[in-house]
Amino acid sequence: MAEAGKTLGDLLAAARNRLAEAGISDAALDARLLVEHFTRTTRTDALARPEQPVDGERVKAVEAALDLRLGGMPVHRIIGRREFYGLDLTLAPETLEPRPDTETLVDLVLAQARRNDGEDRPWRILDLGTGTGAIALALLSALPQASAVGADISAQALATAEHNADINGYAGRFSTRLSDWFAKIEGCYDFIVSNPPYIRDEDWRGLSREVREFDPQRALVAGADGLDAYRAIVVGCSDHLGIGGMVAVEIGHDQKDAVTQLFAARSFRLVAAASDLAGHDRALIFVRSQ
């Protein structure tokens, strides 16, 4: 496949076959994404002009990308970016790859904002463990007067989030803070949001290779019961919530009752919950009890 003179159609077919033969479940999609990215073509190009030639250097780049995919690296890690809530987000080694399930949390927060004072209020948002900035930036994209702070323990993650805010046009309403949960956080917020680590220690080895080897472990694993991060959030959030402020978190599929109990013990009540596309409990939102 490395020879020069391949057509785009040939390259796509060869890439798809190579991944399929190796047992990659989404071989056709992964092949298309990799070929499009490294040849700088589009799906329209492949459909309208499959006979167009691809130069040797770009063929080699596709081959190298396929080698990485066959080695277990997820396709979006290879490309270095992923779409989330209509945003184009750059990834880094110390950030999670944003996944569609997390859009459930964004939708839940937006529903509460609209139910309260509407989209045009200058909402103040704190995104704990912001990573790529996905949650905060998705909220800013739908709340035109809102501002957000993305907090993370990783300087690389914060640099990535700042870059994503810039390329998506939200740099003026987004800032970052290097902080271990609330340690360096000041002020009060209308929404404190987080997709925290929630995998149990014993479940780490059972994760797929794509997650275990390429997502940062400290962004996924949270103690023996998977609840350590929620404990940190519920202990610290009261000092940083404005009047009527809410805390919204993503959860594991079997953690709704346990997380609700943790918040209830600190005088928070559950006001809304949402399931992901698979029907699993995925997001909860709490308010302080009166």
N, C-alpha and C positions, 0 to 999 in steps of 0.2 A: 504493500500500500504506500510505501514511501517514495515511489518513483514520481517524477514530475509529469505533468500533463494529464492528471486526473480531472475529470469533470466533477462539478458539484454533485450531480446525481450519483455518480460512481462513489464518490467519497462518503456521501450519506449512507448508501447501501452497505458499503464495506464496514463503516463504523457501527451501524445497527447490527449487522451480522456478527461482528466480533464481540459485541457486548452480549448479544442474545446467546451465542455459543458458550459464553462464560457464566450464563445463568443470571444475568442482571435483569431484574423483574421489569423495569421500565426502560428496556433497551432502546426502543424507538424514540422515546422522548429525550432520554439522556443523549443519544447520538445527535439528535437534532439540535439540542441546546449547545453541545460542545462544538459541533461543526459550524453552526451559525456564529458563535462567539469568536472562534479562532480564525474563521475565514472572512469575518465581517460581512456576512450576508444575512438575508432574512428568509422567512418561510416563503414569502412571495417569490423571492429569487429562485428558490428550489422548485417551486411549482411552475413558474413561468419560463425559467431558463435553466433547466437542469443540465443542459449541455455546456454551460459556461465553464471555461477552464479554471483550475485552481493552481496557483504557483507552488513550486516545490517546498518553499519555506513554510507556507501555511499548511500544506499537507503534513509536514513534519510536526508542526505545532499541534495539529489535531491528534496525530499519533501519540505524542507525548501526553496529551490530556487523557487519551484513552488508557494509556498505561497507568496513569494515576487512578482513574476510575476503577480499573481492574484490580488495583491495589487496595480498594476499599474507600478511597476518598469520595465523599459525596459530590455530585456534579456542581452544586452551587459553591462549594468550597474551591473547586478547581477554577470556576469562572471568577470567583471572588466577589460575587454580589448575588442578591436575591430580591425579588419583588415582595413587598408586604404592604397590604392595604393601599395598593396603587402607587407606592413609593419604591424607588430604586435605591436599595441599601447596599453599601459596601460591607463586606465581612472582614474580620481579622481573626487570628488564632485565638485571641482571648475573648471573643464574643460568641454567644450562641448564634446558630443560624435561625433567624426568625421563621416560625412555622405557622401555617394557617390556623391551627387551634388557638393561637394567641390572639387572633383577630376577634375571637369571642369576648375576650376581656375588653378590648377597645369598644366593641359594640355595646357592651353592658354599661360602661362609663358614659358613653355618648347618650344612651337612653336616659340615664339619670340626669345628665346635664340638660337635656331637652325638656325633661319632665319638670325640672326645677325652674331655672330662670332663662332657659333657652340657649341657643348656640352663640349669641352675640355678647354674652357677659364676658368680662375679662377674667376668666377662670385662671386660677393659679394651680399648677400641677407639679407634683414631685414624682419622678419615676425612679424607684429604688432598684439598683442593679440594672441600669439602663442598657448596657451592652451596646448594640448598634444604634440605640436610640429609637428602636422601632415603635414601642408603645407611645412614647411621648410625641414623636413626630406624627404618628397616625392621628393622635388626638388633635394636634395643632392643625393638621390638614382639614379637619372638620369643624374646628372651633376658631374662627378667624380672629378673635380678640384675646385668645388665651395665650399664656406664657408657660414655659415649662423649664424645670431644672432636672437634668439627668445626673444621678449619683451612681458611682461605681467604685469598687475597690481597685480596679485596673486602670492605670493611666492609658494603656493602649486602647482599651475599650472606649474611654472618654474621647480620645483623639479620633477614633472611628466615628463615634456619635456626632462629634462636632463637624466632621467632614460630611456626614450624611445630612445633617441639618443644612449645611451650606449648599450642597448640590441639589437639594430639594426645595430650597428657597425659604427655609425657616430659621436661619442663623440669627436673625434679629429678635426672635422670640424664644430662643433656646440657649441655655447656658449649662455648664457642667460643674460638678463638684466631686473631687476625690474624697470619698468617705466610705467608711465601713458602716453600713446602714446609716444611722442617724448621727454618728459621731461628730461630723463636721457640718451638719445641716443647721441652718438658721431660718427663722421665720415660720409662718403658717401657710397652709395650702388648703384649697378647696377639695382637691383629690390627691390622695397618695396612692400610687398604683405600683404594682410590682408583679413580675413573673419570676419568683424567687426559686432557688434550688428546692426541689421537693422529692428527690429520689432517695430511697432508703439505702444505707451503706451496703446491705447484703444484696441489693438488687443491681448494683453497679455492674457486676460481671455479666449479668444477664442481658444487658442492653445490646442493641445491634452494634456491629463493628463500626458502622458509619458514625454512630453517636459516641460510642465508648472511646474511639481512637482519635476523633477529630473535633468533638465539642469539648470545651474546657470543663474538667471534672468539678471544679469548685463552683461552677455555675449550675450544676445539676444535683449534686449530692448534699444532703442536709441531715446527717446524723442517723442514728439507729432507727428512728421512726419516721424520718423524712420531714420532721416538723420544726427543726431548729430555726430555720429562717423565719417562719411565721411567729415564733416566740420573740425573736428580735424585733420584728415589725410591730407586733401588738404592744410590746413594752414601750417602744419609743414613739409611737405615732401620736399619742394623746397630746404631747407637747408641741406638735407641729400641725395640728388641724385647726382651721378656722371654724367659726360658728357654722354648724350644719355640715361641716366637712365630712368626707367619706373616704374609706379605705377599700380599694379594690385589688384583689389578688387572683392570680391563676393558681389552680390546684391540680393535684393528681386525681385520677378518676375515682379513687376510693377514699378521698380525704375530706369530703364535705363536712361530715359530722365532727371529725376531730378538729378541723380548723375552726368551725363555728363554735365549738366548745371553748377553744383557746380565747377567742375574741369575747365570748359571753362572760368568761371569767374576769375580763377587764372592762366589763360594762359596755360592750358593743353588741348591737343586735344586727342580725342579718336582714337586709332590706330587699335584696334581689340576688338571684342566682341564674346561671345560664349554662347550657350544655353545648358541646361542640357538635360538629357535623355527624360524628359517629354516635351521638346520643349520650356521651359521657359527661358527668359533672366536670366543668372546666373553669368557671369563674364565679367569684363571690364578691359582694359589695356590702360593707358594713357602715353603720353610723353609731355614734355614741348614744347610749340610752339616756333619756332625760331623767 
